[in-house]
Amino acid sequence: QVQLVESGGGSVQSGGSLRLSCAASGYIYSSDCMAWFRQAPGKEREGVAAIDSDGSTSYADSVKGRFIVSHDNTKKTVFLQMNDLKPEDTAMYYCAAGGFGGDWHPDLGLWADFRDWGQGTQVTVSS
């Protein structure tokens, strides 16, 4: 099992930037893919960005060109650099880890079984 802890959330004004981090511990080598999801009040959870062990990335259309997902050399920490933030980006952001196959994630354009989840970090963007 993989333990995931997110950090870096906060409140910013529209157009600002934040960098989220997700620190993974445990048997991370069972995870082919790590991703960021978000959920706003009253809305369904949606995929934001994903990165696999080779560094290939995918993004939701709503964040392309603004968000960048990356991992450090150990692949134990995943980052989400969020630029040009908009009020509609306000949500709880979750880090997830899992293997390929399983469920179809249309926002991310990939099949993955995200078995492990963090507790989330709140991002609030004011206009």
N, CA, C and O atoms as a GROMACS GRO file, in nm:
protein
  508
    1GLN      N    1   0.084  -0.119   0.000
    1GLN     CA    2   0.000   0.000   0.000
    1GLN      C    3   0.087   0.124   0.000
    1GLN      O    4   0.198   0.125   0.053
    2VAL      N    5   0.035   0.229  -0.060
    2VAL     CA    6   0.108   0.355  -0.071
    2VAL      C    7   0.037   0.460   0.013
    2VAL      O    8  -0.085   0.475   0.007
    3GLN      N    9   0.115   0.533   0.090
    3GLN     CA   10   0.060   0.645   0.167
    3GLN      C   11   0.094   0.774   0.094
    3GLN      O   12   0.207   0.794   0.050
    4LEU      N   13  -0.004   0.861   0.081
    4LEU     CA   14   0.012   0.985   0.006
    4LEU      C   15  -0.027   1.104   0.093
    4LEU      O   16  -0.132   1.104   0.157
    5VAL      N   17   0.059   1.204   0.096
    5VAL     CA   18   0.031   1.324   0.175
    5VAL      C   19   0.050   1.447   0.086
    5VAL      O   20   0.159   1.472   0.036
    6GLU      N   21  -0.058   1.521   0.069
    6GLU     CA   22  -0.053   1.642  -0.013
    6GLU      C   23  -0.021   1.764   0.072
    6GLU      O   24  -0.049   1.768   0.192
    7SER      N   25   0.038   1.863   0.008
    7SER     CA   26   0.064   1.991   0.073
    7SER      C   27   0.072   2.099  -0.034
    7SER      O   28   0.081   2.069  -0.153
    8GLY      N   29   0.069   2.225   0.009
    8GLY     CA   30   0.089   2.336  -0.082
    8GLY      C   31  -0.036   2.411  -0.120
    8GLY      O   32  -0.030   2.511  -0.192
    9GLY      N   33  -0.151   2.366  -0.073
    9GLY     CA   34  -0.275   2.437  -0.104
    9GLY      C   35  -0.280   2.572  -0.033
    9GLY      O   36  -0.197   2.600   0.053
   10GLY      N   37  -0.376   2.652  -0.070
   10GLY     CA   38  -0.391   2.782  -0.007
   10GLY      C   39  -0.489   2.868  -0.083
   10GLY      O   40  -0.564   2.821  -0.168
   11SER      N   41  -0.488   2.996  -0.050
   11SER     CA   42  -0.577   3.093  -0.114
   11SER      C   43  -0.495   3.191  -0.195
   11SER      O   44  -0.398   3.247  -0.146
   12VAL      N   45  -0.536   3.212  -0.319
   12VAL     CA   46  -0.468   3.306  -0.408
   12VAL      C   47  -0.571   3.383  -0.487
   12VAL      O   48  -0.688   3.344  -0.495
   13GLN      N   49  -0.527   3.492  -0.544
   13GLN     CA   50  -0.614   3.568  -0.632
   13GLN      C   51  -0.605   3.514  -0.773
   13GLN      O   52  -0.508   3.447  -0.811
   14SER      N   53  -0.707   3.544  -0.849
   14SER     CA   54  -0.710   3.503  -0.989
   14SER      C   55  -0.583   3.549  -1.059
   14SER      O   56  -0.539   3.663  -1.044
   15GLY      N   57  -0.524   3.458  -1.137
   15GLY     CA   58  -0.400   3.486  -1.207
   15GLY      C   59  -0.276   3.444  -1.130
   15GLY      O   60  -0.165   3.446  -1.185
   16GLY      N   61  -0.293   3.406  -1.006
   16GLY     CA   62  -0.181   3.366  -0.923
   16GLY      C   63  -0.138   3.222  -0.948
   16GLY      O   64  -0.193   3.152  -1.034
   17SER      N   65  -0.040   3.179  -0.871
   17SER     CA   66   0.016   3.045  -0.887
   17SER      C   67   0.027   2.975  -0.753
   17SER      O   68   0.041   3.038  -0.648
   18LEU      N   69   0.020   2.844  -0.758
   18LEU     CA   70   0.045   2.758  -0.642
   18LEU      C   71   0.116   2.633  -0.690
   18LEU      O   72   0.101   2.592  -0.806
   19ARG      N   73   0.192   2.574  -0.601
   19ARG     CA   74   0.258   2.447  -0.632
   19ARG      C   75   0.219   2.346  -0.526
   19ARG      O   76   0.250   2.362  -0.408
   20LEU      N   77   0.150   2.242  -0.570
   20LEU     CA   78   0.112   2.135  -0.480
   20LEU      C   79   0.217   2.025  -0.483
   20LEU      O   80   0.282   2.001  -0.585
   21SER      N   81   0.234   1.960  -0.368
   21SER     CA   82   0.326   1.847  -0.359
   21SER      C   83   0.251   1.727  -0.302
   21SER      O   84   0.158   1.741  -0.223
   22CYS      N   85   0.293   1.611  -0.345
   22CYS     CA   86   0.237   1.486  -0.295
   22CYS      C   87   0.353   1.393  -0.262
   22CYS      O   88   0.423   1.345  -0.351
   23ALA      N   89   0.372   1.368  -0.134
   23ALA     CA   90   0.481   1.282  -0.089
   23ALA      C   91   0.428   1.141  -0.071
   23ALA      O   92   0.331   1.118   0.001
   24ALA      N   93   0.493   1.046  -0.138
   24ALA     CA   94   0.450   0.906  -0.133
   24ALA      C   95   0.546   0.825  -0.048
   24ALA      O   96   0.668   0.845  -0.051
   25SER      N   97   0.492   0.734   0.028
   25SER     CA   98   0.573   0.640   0.106
   25SER      C   99   0.507   0.504   0.097
   25SER      O  100   0.392   0.490   0.054
   26GLY      N  101   0.580   0.404   0.139
   26GLY     CA  102   0.528   0.269   0.126
   26GLY      C  103   0.578   0.206  -0.002
   26GLY      O  104   0.679   0.250  -0.056
   27TYR      N  105   0.510   0.105  -0.052
   27TYR     CA  106   0.554   0.031  -0.169
   27TYR      C  107   0.514   0.106  -0.296
   27TYR      O  108   0.424   0.063  -0.368
   28ILE      N  109   0.583   0.218  -0.322
   28ILE     CA  110   0.545   0.302  -0.434
   28ILE      C  111   0.575   0.237  -0.569
   28ILE      O  112   0.519   0.278  -0.670
   29TYR      N  113   0.662   0.138  -0.571
   29TYR     CA  114   0.701   0.080  -0.699
   29TYR      C  115   0.591  -0.006  -0.758
   29TYR      O  116   0.604  -0.055  -0.870
   30SER      N  117   0.483  -0.024  -0.684
   30SER     CA  118   0.367  -0.091  -0.741
   30SER      C  119   0.280   0.005  -0.818
   30SER      O  120   0.183  -0.037  -0.882
   31SER      N  121   0.313   0.134  -0.814
   31SER     CA  122   0.231   0.235  -0.881
   31SER      C  123   0.293   0.271  -1.015
   31SER      O  124   0.406   0.316  -1.024
   32ASP      N  125   0.214   0.248  -1.122
   32ASP     CA  126   0.259   0.286  -1.255
   32ASP      C  127   0.233   0.432  -1.284
   32ASP      O  128   0.300   0.494  -1.367
   33CYS      N  129   0.135   0.487  -1.215
   33CYS     CA  130   0.084   0.618  -1.250
   33CYS      C  131   0.041   0.693  -1.124
   33CYS      O  132  -0.017   0.635  -1.033
   34MET      N  133   0.072   0.820  -1.123
   34MET     CA  134   0.023   0.906  -1.016
   34MET      C  135  -0.052   1.022  -1.080
   34MET      O  136  -0.018   1.068  -1.189
   35ALA      N  137  -0.153   1.068  -1.011
   35ALA     CA  138  -0.239   1.170  -1.071
   35ALA      C  139  -0.291   1.266  -0.966
   35ALA      O  140  -0.287   1.240  -0.845
   36TRP      N  141  -0.339   1.379  -1.016
   36TRP     CA  142  -0.407   1.477  -0.934
   36TRP      C  143  -0.552   1.483  -0.979
   36TRP      O  144  -0.583   1.490  -1.098
   37PHE      N  145  -0.640   1.480  -0.881
   37PHE     CA  146  -0.782   1.498  -0.904
   37PHE      C  147  -0.828   1.618  -0.822
   37PHE      O  148  -0.758   1.664  -0.732
   38ARG      N  149  -0.946   1.668  -0.853
   38ARG     CA  150  -1.002   1.776  -0.772
   38ARG      C  151  -1.153   1.759  -0.763
   38ARG      O  152  -1.217   1.702  -0.851
   39GLN      N  153  -1.208   1.812  -0.656
   39GLN     CA  154  -1.352   1.808  -0.638
   39GLN      C  155  -1.398   1.937  -0.573
   39GLN      O  156  -1.355   1.972  -0.463
   40ALA      N  157  -1.485   2.007  -0.643
   40ALA     CA  158  -1.544   2.130  -0.591
   40ALA      C  159  -1.677   2.096  -0.523
   40ALA      O  160  -1.738   1.994  -0.556
   41PRO      N  161  -1.722   2.178  -0.430
   41PRO     CA  162  -1.849   2.152  -0.363
   41PRO      C  163  -1.963   2.136  -0.463
   41PRO      O  164  -1.981   2.220  -0.552
   42GLY      N  165  -2.038   2.030  -0.447
   42GLY     CA  166  -2.152   2.007  -0.534
   42GLY      C  167  -2.120   1.952  -0.671
   42GLY      O  168  -2.209   1.934  -0.755
   43LYS      N  169  -1.993   1.924  -0.695
   43LYS     CA  170  -1.951   1.872  -0.826
   43LYS      C  171  -1.884   1.738  -0.810
   43LYS      O  172  -1.837   1.701  -0.702
   44GLU      N  173  -1.880   1.664  -0.921
   44GLU     CA  174  -1.812   1.535  -0.919
   44GLU      C  175  -1.661   1.554  -0.923
   44GLU      O  176  -1.610   1.656  -0.970
   45ARG      N  177  -1.593   1.455  -0.872
   45ARG     CA  178  -1.447   1.458  -0.878
   45ARG      C  179  -1.402   1.447  -1.024
   45ARG      O  180  -1.460   1.372  -1.102
   46GLU      N  181  -1.300   1.522  -1.059
   46GLU     CA  182  -1.248   1.518  -1.196
   46GLU      C  183  -1.097   1.505  -1.196
   46GLU      O  184  -1.028   1.553  -1.106
   47GLY      N  185  -1.048   1.438  -1.299
   47GLY     CA  186  -0.904   1.425  -1.314
   47GLY      C  187  -0.845   1.556  -1.364
   47GLY      O  188  -0.905   1.624  -1.446
   48VAL      N  189  -0.728   1.590  -1.314
   48VAL     CA  190  -0.661   1.714  -1.352
   48VAL      C  191  -0.536   1.686  -1.433
   48VAL      O  192  -0.518   1.741  -1.542
   49ALA      N  193  -0.449   1.599  -1.381
   49ALA     CA  194  -0.323   1.570  -1.449
   49ALA      C  195  -0.271   1.437  -1.398
   49ALA      O  196  -0.299   1.396  -1.286
   50ALA      N  197  -0.193   1.370  -1.484
   50ALA     CA  198  -0.135   1.241  -1.446
   50ALA      C  199   0.006   1.231  -1.502
   50ALA      O  200   0.040   1.293  -1.603
   51ILE      N  201   0.087   1.150  -1.435
   51ILE     CA  202   0.223   1.126  -1.481
   51ILE      C  203   0.256   0.980  -1.454
   51ILE      O  204   0.224   0.928  -1.347
   52ASP      N  205   0.320   0.914  -1.551
   52ASP     CA  206   0.356   0.775  -1.528
   52ASP      C  207   0.503   0.764  -1.489
   52ASP      O  208   0.574   0.864  -1.480
   53SER      N  209   0.547   0.642  -1.467
   53SER     CA  210   0.682   0.621  -1.416
   53SER      C  211   0.789   0.663  -1.515
   53SER      O  212   0.903   0.689  -1.477
   54ASP      N  213   0.753   0.670  -1.644
   54ASP     CA  214   0.849   0.714  -1.746
   54ASP      C  215   0.847   0.865  -1.766
   54ASP      O  216   0.927   0.919  -1.842
   55GLY      N  217   0.754   0.932  -1.696
   55GLY     CA  218   0.747   1.077  -1.709
   55GLY      C  219   0.647   1.127  -1.811
   55GLY      O  220   0.636   1.248  -1.832
   56SER      N  221   0.574   1.038  -1.875
   56SER     CA  222   0.471   1.080  -1.969
   56SER      C  223   0.356   1.141  -1.891
   56SER      O  224   0.318   1.093  -1.784
   57THR      N  225   0.301   1.248  -1.946
   57THR     CA  226   0.197   1.322  -1.875
   57THR      C  227   0.069   1.334  -1.957
   57THR      O  228   0.070   1.321  -2.079
   58SER      N  229  -0.039   1.358  -1.887
   58SER     CA  230  -0.166   1.388  -1.952
   58SER      C  231  -0.239   1.490  -1.865
   58SER      O  232  -0.221   1.495  -1.743
   59TYR      N  233  -0.323   1.571  -1.931
   59TYR     CA  234  -0.392   1.680  -1.862
   59TYR      C  235  -0.537   1.689  -1.905
   59TYR      O  236  -0.573   1.654  -2.017
   60ALA      N  237  -0.619   1.737  -1.814
   60ALA     CA  238  -0.756   1.772  -1.849
   60ALA      C  239  -0.751   1.896  -1.939
   60ALA      O  240  -0.664   1.982  -1.924
   61ASP      N  241  -0.846   1.905  -2.031
   61ASP     CA  242  -0.847   2.019  -2.124
   61ASP      C  243  -0.855   2.152  -2.048
   61ASP      O  244  -0.800   2.252  -2.093
   62SER      N  245  -0.923   2.151  -1.936
   62SER     CA  246  -0.945   2.276  -1.862
   62SER      C  247  -0.818   2.334  -1.800
   62SER      O  248  -0.815   2.450  -1.761
   63VAL      N  249  -0.712   2.252  -1.791
   63VAL     CA  250  -0.589   2.301  -1.728
   63VAL      C  251  -0.470   2.299  -1.822
   63VAL      O  252  -0.361   2.343  -1.784
   64LYS      N  253  -0.487   2.249  -1.942
   64LYS     CA  254  -0.376   2.244  -2.037
   64LYS      C  255  -0.320   2.383  -2.060
   64LYS      O  256  -0.394   2.480  -2.079
   65GLY      N  257  -0.187   2.392  -2.058
   65GLY     CA  258  -0.121   2.519  -2.079
   65GLY      C  259  -0.106   2.601  -1.952
   65GLY      O  260  -0.035   2.702  -1.951
   66ARG      N  261  -0.173   2.560  -1.844
   66ARG     CA  262  -0.164   2.633  -1.717
   66ARG      C  263  -0.100   2.550  -1.607
   66ARG      O  264  -0.026   2.603  -1.524
   67PHE      N  265  -0.128   2.420  -1.604
   67PHE     CA  266  -0.078   2.331  -1.499
   67PHE      C  267   0.032   2.242  -1.555
   67PHE      O  268   0.030   2.205  -1.672
   68ILE      N  269   0.127   2.210  -1.470
   68ILE     CA  270   0.235   2.119  -1.507
   68ILE      C  271   0.253   2.015  -1.397
   68ILE      O  272   0.271   2.050  -1.280
   69VAL      N  273   0.247   1.888  -1.434
   69VAL     CA  274   0.269   1.780  -1.338
   69VAL      C  275   0.411   1.725  -1.358
   69VAL      O  276   0.457   1.711  -1.472
   70SER      N  277   0.477   1.695  -1.249
   70SER     CA  278   0.614   1.643  -1.258
   70SER      C  279   0.642   1.559  -1.134
   70SER      O  280   0.565   1.559  -1.039
   71HIS      N  281   0.754   1.487  -1.138
   71HIS     CA  282   0.797   1.416  -1.018
   71HIS      C  283   0.946   1.437  -1.000
   71HIS      O  284   1.018   1.471  -1.094
   72ASP      N  285   0.992   1.415  -0.877
   72ASP     CA  286   1.135   1.430  -0.851
   72ASP      C  287   1.208   1.305  -0.897
   72ASP      O  288   1.146   1.209  -0.943
   73ASN      N  289   1.340   1.307  -0.884
   73ASN     CA  290   1.420   1.195  -0.935
   73ASN      C  291   1.390   1.064  -0.865
   73ASN      O  292   1.404   0.958  -0.926
   74THR      N  293   1.348   1.069  -0.741
   74THR     CA  294   1.316   0.945  -0.670
   74THR      C  295   1.178   0.894  -0.706
   74THR      O  296   1.143   0.780  -0.676
   75LYS      N  297   1.099   0.979  -0.772
   75LYS     CA  298   0.960   0.947  -0.807
   75LYS      C  299   0.874   0.925  -0.684
   75LYS      O  300   0.766   0.865  -0.692
   76LYS      N  301   0.923   0.974  -0.570
   76LYS     CA  302   0.845   0.961  -0.448
   76LYS      C  303   0.764   1.087  -0.418
   76LYS      O  304   0.679   1.087  -0.329
   77THR      N  305   0.791   1.193  -0.491
   77THR     CA  306   0.716   1.316  -0.474
   77THR      C  307   0.666   1.363  -0.610
   77THR      O  308   0.743   1.372  -0.706
   78VAL      N  309   0.539   1.392  -0.616
   78VAL     CA  310   0.478   1.443  -0.739
   78VAL      C  311   0.433   1.586  -0.714
   78VAL      O  312   0.380   1.618  -0.608
   79PHE      N  313   0.455   1.669  -0.813
   79PHE     CA  314   0.421   1.810  -0.800
   79PHE      C  315   0.313   1.848  -0.901
   79PHE      O  316   0.299   1.786  -1.006
   80LEU      N  317   0.238   1.949  -0.866
   80LEU     CA  318   0.145   2.010  -0.960
   80LEU      C  319   0.164   2.161  -0.954
   80LEU      O  320   0.120   2.227  -0.860
   81GLN      N  321   0.232   2.214  -1.054
   81GLN     CA  322   0.251   2.357  -1.064
   81GLN      C  323   0.128   2.416  -1.132
   81GLN      O  324   0.095   2.380  -1.246
   82MET      N  325   0.062   2.504  -1.063
   82MET     CA  326  -0.062   2.561  -1.114
   82MET      C  327  -0.042   2.710  -1.137
   82MET      O  328  -0.019   2.786  -1.043
   83ASN      N  329  -0.049   2.751  -1.263
   83ASN     CA  330  -0.031   2.890  -1.301
   83ASN      C  331  -0.160   2.949  -1.356
   83ASN      O  332  -0.250   2.876  -1.398
   84ASP      N  333  -0.167   3.082  -1.356
   84ASP     CA  334  -0.284   3.152  -1.410
   84ASP      C  335  -0.413   3.092  -1.353
   84ASP      O  336  -0.506   3.059  -1.426
   85LEU      N  337  -0.415   3.081  -1.223
   85LEU     CA  338  -0.530   3.019  -1.157
   85LEU      C  339  -0.657   3.102  -1.176
   85LEU      O  340  -0.653   3.224  -1.181
   86LYS      N  341  -0.768   3.032  -1.185
   86LYS     CA  342  -0.898   3.094  -1.206
   86LYS      C  343  -0.993   3.053  -1.094
   86LYS      O  344  -0.971   2.950  -1.030
   87PRO      N  345  -1.096   3.131  -1.068
   87PRO     CA  346  -1.190   3.094  -0.962
   87PRO      C  347  -1.248   2.954  -0.981
   87PRO      O  348  -1.276   2.885  -0.883
   88GLU      N  349  -1.264   2.912  -1.104
   88GLU     CA  350  -1.319   2.777  -1.129
   88GLU      C  351  -1.221   2.665  -1.095
   88GLU      O  352  -1.257   2.548  -1.100
   89ASP      N  353  -1.097   2.700  -1.061
   89ASP     CA  354  -1.000   2.600  -1.015
   89ASP      C  355  -1.015   2.573  -0.866
   89ASP      O  356  -0.950   2.483  -0.812
   90THR      N  357  -1.101   2.648  -0.799
   90THR     CA  358  -1.123   2.628  -0.656
   90THR      C  359  -1.181   2.490  -0.631
   90THR      O  360  -1.284   2.453  -0.687
   91ALA      N  361  -1.113   2.413  -0.546
   91ALA     CA  362  -1.154   2.275  -0.518
   91ALA      C  363  -1.060   2.216  -0.414
   91ALA      O  364  -0.958   2.274  -0.379
   92MET      N  365  -1.098   2.098  -0.367
   92MET     CA  366  -1.006   2.016  -0.289
   92MET      C  367  -0.928   1.932  -0.390
   92MET      O  368  -0.987   1.866  -0.475
   93TYR      N  369  -0.798   1.935  -0.379
   93TYR     CA  370  -0.712   1.862  -0.471
   93TYR      C  371  -0.657   1.738  -0.402
   93TYR      O  372  -0.606   1.743  -0.290
   94TYR      N  373  -0.668   1.626  -0.472
   94TYR     CA  374  -0.625   1.498  -0.419
   94TYR      C  375  -0.518   1.436  -0.506
   94TYR      O  376  -0.521   1.447  -0.629
   95CYS      N  377  -0.424   1.372  -0.442
   95CYS     CA  378  -0.322   1.294  -0.510
   95CYS      C  379  -0.364   1.148  -0.508
   95CYS      O  380  -0.420   1.101  -0.409
   96ALA      N  381  -0.339   1.076  -0.617
   96ALA     CA  382  -0.376   0.936  -0.626
   96ALA      C  383  -0.264   0.858  -0.694
   96ALA      O  384  -0.190   0.911  -0.776
   97ALA      N  385  -0.254   0.731  -0.658
   97ALA     CA  386  -0.153   0.644  -0.718
   97ALA      C  387  -0.216   0.510  -0.753
   97ALA      O  388  -0.305   0.462  -0.683
   98GLY      N  389  -0.170   0.450  -0.861
   98GLY     CA  390  -0.223   0.321  -0.900
   98GLY      C  391  -0.157   0.266  -1.023
   98GLY      O  392  -0.054   0.317  -1.068
   99GLY      N  393  -0.216   0.161  -1.078
   99GLY     CA  394  -0.163   0.097  -1.197
   99GLY      C  395  -0.252   0.120  -1.317
   99GLY      O  396  -0.367   0.161  -1.305
  100PHE      N  397  -0.196   0.093  -1.432
  100PHE     CA  398  -0.274   0.108  -1.555
  100PHE      C  399  -0.376  -0.004  -1.568
  100PHE      O  400  -0.362  -0.112  -1.511
  101GLY      N  401  -0.480   0.026  -1.644
  101GLY     CA  402  -0.590  -0.069  -1.659
  101GLY      C  403  -0.698  -0.036  -1.559
  101GLY      O  404  -0.678   0.048  -1.471
  102GLY      N  405  -0.812  -0.100  -1.571
  102GLY     CA  406  -0.919  -0.075  -1.476
  102GLY      C  407  -1.019   0.024  -1.529
  102GLY      O  408  -1.086  -0.003  -1.628
  103ASP      N  409  -1.029   0.139  -1.464
  103ASP     CA  410  -1.132   0.237  -1.499
  103ASP      C  411  -1.084   0.334  -1.607
  103ASP      O  412  -0.966   0.369  -1.615
  104TRP      N  413  -1.180   0.378  -1.690
  104TRP     CA  414  -1.152   0.482  -1.790
  104TRP      C  415  -1.171   0.618  -1.726
  104TRP      O  416  -1.275   0.647  -1.667
  105HIS      N  417  -1.068   0.701  -1.738
  105HIS     CA  418  -1.072   0.836  -1.685
  105HIS      C  419  -1.074   0.933  -1.804
  105HIS      O  420  -0.969   0.967  -1.857
  106PRO      N  421  -1.192   0.976  -1.846
  106PRO     CA  422  -1.202   1.058  -1.967
  106PRO      C  423  -1.131   1.192  -1.956
  106PRO      O  424  -1.080   1.243  -2.055
  107ASP      N  425  -1.127   1.248  -1.836
  107ASP     CA  426  -1.058   1.376  -1.820
  107ASP      C  427  -0.909   1.364  -1.850
  107ASP      O  428  -0.847   1.456  -1.902
  108LEU      N  429  -0.854   1.248  -1.817
  108LEU     CA  430  -0.712   1.227  -1.834
  108LEU      C  431  -0.679   1.146  -1.957
  108LEU      O  432  -0.563   1.141  -1.999
  109GLY      N  433  -0.780   1.084  -2.016
  109GLY     CA  434  -0.756   1.004  -2.137
  109GLY      C  435  -0.675   0.879  -2.111
  109GLY      O  436  -0.591   0.842  -2.193
  110LEU      N  437  -0.698   0.814  -1.998
  110LEU     CA  438  -0.622   0.693  -1.968
  110LEU      C  439  -0.705   0.596  -1.884
  110LEU      O  440  -0.800   0.633  -1.814
  111TRP      N  441  -0.661   0.468  -1.895
  111TRP     CA  442  -0.720   0.363  -1.813
  111TRP      C  443  -0.630   0.344  -1.691
  111TRP      O  444  -0.510   0.319  -1.708
  112ALA      N  445  -0.682   0.354  -1.574
  112ALA     CA  446  -0.602   0.337  -1.453
  112ALA      C  447  -0.689   0.300  -1.335
  112ALA      O  448  -0.806   0.337  -1.327
  113ASP      N  449  -0.628   0.225  -1.244
  113ASP     CA  450  -0.693   0.185  -1.121
  113ASP      C  451  -0.621   0.257  -1.008
  113ASP      O  452  -0.519   0.211  -0.958
  114PHE      N  453  -0.677   0.371  -0.968
  114PHE     CA  454  -0.614   0.450  -0.862
  114PHE      C  455  -0.658   0.395  -0.727
  114PHE      O  456  -0.768   0.421  -0.679
  115ARG      N  457  -0.568   0.318  -0.667
  115ARG     CA  458  -0.602   0.245  -0.545
  115ARG      C  459  -0.576   0.326  -0.418
  115ARG      O  460  -0.643   0.306  -0.316
  116ASP      N  461  -0.481   0.416  -0.426
  116ASP     CA  462  -0.437   0.488  -0.306
  116ASP      C  463  -0.461   0.637  -0.324
  116ASP      O  464  -0.434   0.694  -0.430
  117TRP      N  465  -0.512   0.700  -0.219
  117TRP     CA  466  -0.549   0.841  -0.224
  117TRP      C  467  -0.497   0.915  -0.100
  117TRP      O  468  -0.487   0.859   0.009
  118GLY      N  469  -0.465   1.041  -0.121
  118GLY     CA  470  -0.428   1.126  -0.009
  118GLY      C  471  -0.553   1.190   0.052
  118GLY      O  472  -0.665   1.166   0.007
  119GLN      N  473  -0.530   1.271   0.154
  119GLN     CA  474  -0.640   1.335   0.225
  119GLN      C  475  -0.688   1.462   0.158
  119GLN      O  476  -0.798   1.509   0.185
  120GLY      N  477  -0.608   1.516   0.071
  120GLY     CA  478  -0.648   1.636  -0.003
  120GLY      C  479  -0.591   1.764   0.054
  120GLY      O  480  -0.557   1.772   0.172
  121THR      N  481  -0.580   1.864  -0.032
  121THR     CA  482  -0.538   1.997   0.008
  121THR      C  483  -0.626   2.098  -0.064
  121THR      O  484  -0.652   2.085  -0.183
  122GLN      N  485  -0.672   2.197   0.009
  122GLN     CA  486  -0.770   2.292  -0.045
  122GLN      C  487  -0.700   2.403  -0.124
  122GLN      O  488  -0.600   2.460  -0.080
  123VAL      N  489  -0.756   2.431  -0.240
  123VAL     CA  490  -0.711   2.544  -0.322
  123VAL      C  491  -0.831   2.636  -0.342
  123VAL      O  492  -0.937   2.593  -0.388
  124THR      N  493  -0.813   2.763  -0.308
  124THR     CA  494  -0.919   2.861  -0.323
  124THR      C  495  -0.866   2.978  -0.405
  124THR      O  496  -0.765   3.039  -0.370
  125VAL      N  497  -0.935   3.010  -0.513
  125VAL     CA  498  -0.895   3.119  -0.600
  125VAL      C  499  -1.005   3.224  -0.600
  125VAL      O  500  -1.120   3.196  -0.633
  126SER      N  501  -0.969   3.344  -0.562
  126SER     CA  502  -1.067   3.453  -0.556
  126SER      C  503  -1.052   3.544  -0.677
  126SER      O  504  -0.942   3.561  -0.731
  127SER      N  505  -1.163   3.601  -0.719
  127SER     CA  506  -1.162   3.689  -0.838
  127SER      C  507  -1.128   3.832  -0.800
  127SER      O  508  -1.122   3.919  -0.887
   0.00000   0.00000   0.00000
